[in-house]
């Protein structure tokens, strides 16, 4: 087994607690599905949100889908002028077999954040 790190992102239409939880849950389920991960494979997750999102903690959604024994942290992104708004990002650390190739999910238009999706994740 080897330690991997993977990034992913999603966006929401509005600063609404329910939507933040739904989209974060969708993002984390996609991380798990694409990378064949179970809750026990996770080491930690760091969530960031753009400064226009403050209705709910994304970590709450991760706990609700079974990551309640994983260290989770939420933080704010740097508000760079012209950057994409209403974005939730995650940096996940997990254990997987040595031959694993990370498959990062960029959902709901956030793929435009990464021109280099095949580079280090």
Secondary structure, 3 states (H helix, E strand, C coil): CEEEEEEEEEECCCCCHHHHHHHHHHHHHHHHHHCCCCHHHEEEEEEEECCCCCCCCHHHHHHHCCCCCCEEEEEECCCCCCCCCCEEEEEEEEEECCCCCCCCCECCCHHHHCCCCCCCC
